[in-house]
Each structure stands twice: as structure tokens, then as C-alpha cells.
Amino acid sequence: MTTPSNAVPESLDSQRIALAVLSTTRPLYWSIRRELWENRSIYVAPLAVAVVGLLGFSISLIGLPRSMRELTALDPAHQRIMLAMPYSHAAWLLILTAFVVGMFYSLDALHGERRDRSILFWKSLPVSDLTTVLSKASIPLVVLPLLVFAIIVILQLIMLLLSTVVLLISDAGARTLWTNLPLFQMQFVLLYGLAVLALWHAPLYVWLLLVSGWARRATFLWAVLPPLAIGVFEKTAFHTSYFGSLLHDRLSGFAADAFAFKGQDGVPVDPHFIPLTQLTPGKFLATPGLWIGLGVAAIFLAAAVRLRRYREPI
């Protein structure tokens, strides 16, 4: 006699689980691709800024041999900082570009489909409002940081290649460049910094997304005027500026918790090159402001989902 095997039921269960996962993730995947198709500025703007930055760097290579000869008089620590400067400036410019692109994208994400009435078509598809709003929120919080990181890495490698060629031709210290430039450490710190920025700025992006789903017109004014009015009212009525300080902290308060800008000897760390030892992820994750902000972002996200469910075309 043969005993019944459990292989078939187990395989069927695994197939059901796989299909359930696919049915959940596939609409989100295609919704994100839809956002990339419809909003080319998400990747065109960072690429354009990278090209402009590379052009400026290429022009500056004229004085690179002389600068490399002058660097030999400095100690290795200052050499690393001086060599890292143009690469850091390029990264900062692209991070700022991503922030601006993410802000304006969020302001138009839900408003645009109501304005051109395409919301009627998208609502006819078997994609939930939650999936749609999550796909739009993932653009500034996930897609843009990863895209900008990839562009910065490629840009910095091209910059390094061009610098090496110029230094080899002029015999001005290409080996010094490769020895003292902590490029891969900088890129790891960059990835960490982009993740920190995405988590810290999450309530800002989702607030703009919420306004985009609510306002009938002038989304920028509706996003800016309420916080401004609250700040003016507090200052006038109570002669305090707690709300303004809160907004300022939400914009740039992450730095003090995510990085240690002073070494063990108390000497300030140059922001052009932040060593791996100066990263403080534990302190950042233990910051109450981070979790309060993520909680507020979750509330805004739920409100945006509800708004999209019931809002009509403009």
C-alpha cells in the first residue's frame, strides 16, 4: 500500500501564497511605473543637473594639475577633504534637485489626475485607492532617492575617470588622487544620508500629497499658507515661535541626530568628507521626532487615500 503524500497540498499552498503576493505587489509595481511614464521630470531633472555639473567640473579640470601639486604640502587628512570637495558639491546639488522635484511632484500627484479628469479612467481599473496613493508617495520617498544615488555614483565615477586622465597626461599625481580620495566611503555615507532624508522628510511629502488631493486649485498656496498662518498667529498672540522652530527642525533637524559632526577629540568634522565612524544610526532611530513624524505621515497618508476615494474631477 502507498501512503498519501503531502507534497501536492504543500505545493498548492505555496502557489496560493505566491499568487497572493503577486496580486498585492504587481498593481503597486505597475502604478509606480505609470508615475515614471507620466512624470518624466522625476528622472530628466536630476540627469540634466548632473550633465550641467559634469560640464562645470570638466572646465575646472584645467587647474587640476596645479591644485594637485599644491596638495602635496598638506597633511593626508586635509588632502582627503580637498579632493572630496567637488564630489561632495556634485552630490549636494543633486540631493537638492531631488528635494525640489519631490516637493513639486507631490503637489501635483493627485491634483493633476483630477485636473485632466484621467482619475475617471484610473478608477475604472482594478487598482485600489491605497495602492495608487502608496505608489505616488513612494516616488519621493523611495524611487527618487535610489535614482539620485545611482546618478551621483555614475557622475562621481566619470569625474574620477576624467581627473585621472588629466593627471596622467600632465604627470601631476594620479596615484595621490586614487590613494587619498575616499570615494567609496563617501558613497556609502551618501546612501545612508538619502535614507535619513527620506524618513525625516516623509511628513512633508505626504502633507503635500494630501493638499494635492484636497485643493481644487493653487495647491502651492494651500500647502504653504496654513503653516505660515499658524506661525504668524502664534507669534502675534503668544510672542513665541515654537511652530516655526518645529518646521525648521523638520527640514534640517535630522543632521544633528544622524551624524556626529565632532570627533572624539572635539574637533569639528568637515562636512565635505564625513567618515563612517561619524554615522550615528542608533541615535537617529531613537529620536522621538523621527517616529512622531512618521506617525503624522501615516495619518496624512490615510487622509489622502480617503480623499481620493471620494473626490471628483475638477
NORNORWO-V408018 format. One record per residue. RES is the residue in three letters. OMEGA is omega as a letter, one per 30 degrees, with the letter a starting at -180 (none if undefined). Layout:
# NORNORWO-V408018
res=RES omega=OMEGA
res=RES omega=OMEGA
This chain:
# NORNORWO-V408018
res=MET omega=l
res=THR omega=l
res=THR omega=a
res=PRO omega=a
res=SER omega=l
res=ASN omega=a
res=ALA omega=a
res=VAL omega=l
res=PRO omega=a
res=GLU omega=a
res=SER omega=l
res=LEU omega=l
res=ASP omega=l
res=SER omega=l
res=GLN omega=l
res=ARG omega=l
res=ILE omega=l
res=ALA omega=l
res=LEU omega=l
res=ALA omega=l
res=VAL omega=a
res=LEU omega=a
res=SER omega=l
res=THR omega=a
res=THR omega=a
res=ARG omega=l
res=PRO omega=l
res=LEU omega=l
res=TYR omega=a
res=TRP omega=l
res=SER omega=l
res=ILE omega=l
res=ARG omega=l
res=ARG omega=l
res=GLU omega=l
res=LEU omega=l
res=TRP omega=a
res=GLU omega=a
res=ASN omega=a
res=ARG omega=l
res=SER omega=l
res=ILE omega=l
res=TYR omega=a
res=VAL omega=a
res=ALA omega=l
res=PRO omega=l
res=LEU omega=l
res=ALA omega=l
res=VAL omega=l
res=ALA omega=l
res=VAL omega=l
res=VAL omega=l
res=GLY omega=l
res=LEU omega=l
res=LEU omega=l
res=GLY omega=l
res=PHE omega=l
res=SER omega=l
res=ILE omega=a
res=SER omega=a
res=LEU omega=l
res=ILE omega=a
res=GLY omega=a
res=LEU omega=a
res=PRO omega=l
res=ARG omega=l
res=SER omega=l
res=MET omega=l
res=ARG omega=l
res=GLU omega=a
res=LEU omega=a
res=THR omega=l
res=ALA omega=a
res=LEU omega=l
res=ASP omega=a
res=PRO omega=a
res=ALA omega=l
res=HIS omega=l
res=GLN omega=l
res=ARG omega=a
res=ILE omega=a
res=MET omega=l
res=LEU omega=a
res=ALA omega=a
res=MET omega=a
res=PRO omega=l
res=TYR omega=l
res=SER omega=l
res=HIS omega=l
res=ALA omega=l
res=ALA omega=a
res=TRP omega=l
res=LEU omega=a
res=LEU omega=l
res=ILE omega=l
res=LEU omega=l
res=THR omega=l
res=ALA omega=l
res=PHE omega=a
res=VAL omega=l
res=VAL omega=l
res=GLY omega=l
res=MET omega=a
res=PHE omega=l
res=TYR omega=a
res=SER omega=l
res=LEU omega=a
res=ASP omega=a
res=ALA omega=a
res=LEU omega=a
res=HIS omega=a
res=GLY omega=a
res=GLU omega=l
res=ARG omega=a
res=ARG omega=a
res=ASP omega=l
res=ARG omega=l
res=SER omega=l
res=ILE omega=l
res=LEU omega=l
res=PHE omega=a
res=TRP omega=l
res=LYS omega=l
res=SER omega=l
res=LEU omega=a
res=PRO omega=l
res=VAL omega=a
res=SER omega=l
res=ASP omega=l
res=LEU omega=l
res=THR omega=a
res=THR omega=a
res=VAL omega=l
res=LEU omega=l
res=SER omega=l
res=LYS omega=l
res=ALA omega=a
res=SER omega=a
res=ILE omega=l
res=PRO omega=a
res=LEU omega=a
res=VAL omega=a
res=VAL omega=a
res=LEU omega=l
res=PRO omega=l
res=LEU omega=l
res=LEU omega=a
res=VAL omega=l
res=PHE omega=l
res=ALA omega=l
res=ILE omega=a
res=ILE omega=l
res=VAL omega=l
res=ILE omega=l
res=LEU omega=a
res=GLN omega=l
res=LEU omega=l
res=ILE omega=l
res=MET omega=l
res=LEU omega=l
res=LEU omega=l
res=LEU omega=l
res=SER omega=a
res=THR omega=l
res=VAL omega=a
res=VAL omega=a
res=LEU omega=l
res=LEU omega=l
res=ILE omega=a
res=SER omega=a
res=ASP omega=a
res=ALA omega=l
res=GLY omega=l
res=ALA omega=a
res=ARG omega=l
res=THR omega=l
res=LEU omega=a
res=TRP omega=a
res=THR omega=a
res=ASN omega=l
res=LEU omega=a
res=PRO omega=a
res=LEU omega=a
res=PHE omega=l
res=GLN omega=l
res=MET omega=a
res=GLN omega=l
res=PHE omega=l
res=VAL omega=l
res=LEU omega=l
res=LEU omega=l
res=TYR omega=a
res=GLY omega=l
res=LEU omega=l
res=ALA omega=l
res=VAL omega=a
res=LEU omega=a
res=ALA omega=a
res=LEU omega=a
res=TRP omega=a
res=HIS omega=a
res=ALA omega=l
res=PRO omega=l
res=LEU omega=a
res=TYR omega=a
res=VAL omega=l
res=TRP omega=l
res=LEU omega=l
res=LEU omega=l
res=LEU omega=l
res=VAL omega=l
res=SER omega=l
res=GLY omega=a
res=TRP omega=a
res=ALA omega=l
res=ARG omega=l
res=ARG omega=l
res=ALA omega=a
res=THR omega=a
res=PHE omega=l
res=LEU omega=l
res=TRP omega=l
res=ALA omega=a
res=VAL omega=a
res=LEU omega=l
res=PRO omega=l
res=PRO omega=l
res=LEU omega=l
res=ALA omega=l
res=ILE omega=l
res=GLY omega=l
res=VAL omega=l
res=PHE omega=l
res=GLU omega=a
res=LYS omega=a
res=THR omega=a
res=ALA omega=a
res=PHE omega=a
res=HIS omega=l
res=THR omega=a
res=SER omega=a
res=TYR omega=a
res=PHE omega=l
res=GLY omega=l
res=SER omega=l
res=LEU omega=l
res=LEU omega=l
res=HIS omega=l
res=ASP omega=l
res=ARG omega=l
res=LEU omega=a
res=SER omega=a
res=GLY omega=a
res=PHE omega=a
res=ALA omega=a
res=ALA omega=a
res=ASP omega=a
res=ALA omega=a
res=PHE omega=l
res=ALA omega=a
res=PHE omega=l
res=LYS omega=l
res=GLY omega=l
res=GLN omega=l
res=ASP omega=l
res=GLY omega=l
res=VAL omega=l
res=PRO omega=l
res=VAL omega=l
res=ASP omega=a
res=PRO omega=l
res=HIS omega=l
res=PHE omega=l
res=ILE omega=a
res=PRO omega=a
res=LEU omega=a
res=THR omega=a
res=GLN omega=l
res=LEU omega=a
res=THR omega=a
res=PRO omega=l
res=GLY omega=l
res=LYS omega=a
res=PHE omega=a
res=LEU omega=l
res=ALA omega=a
res=THR omega=l
res=PRO omega=a
res=GLY omega=l
res=LEU omega=a
res=TRP omega=l
res=ILE omega=l
res=GLY omega=l
res=LEU omega=l
res=GLY omega=l
res=VAL omega=l
res=ALA omega=l
res=ALA omega=l
res=ILE omega=l
res=PHE omega=a
res=LEU omega=l
res=ALA omega=l
res=ALA omega=l
res=ALA omega=l
res=VAL omega=l
res=ARG omega=l
res=LEU omega=a
res=ARG omega=a
res=ARG omega=a
res=TYR omega=a
res=ARG omega=l
res=GLU omega=l
res=PRO omega=l
res=ILE omega=none
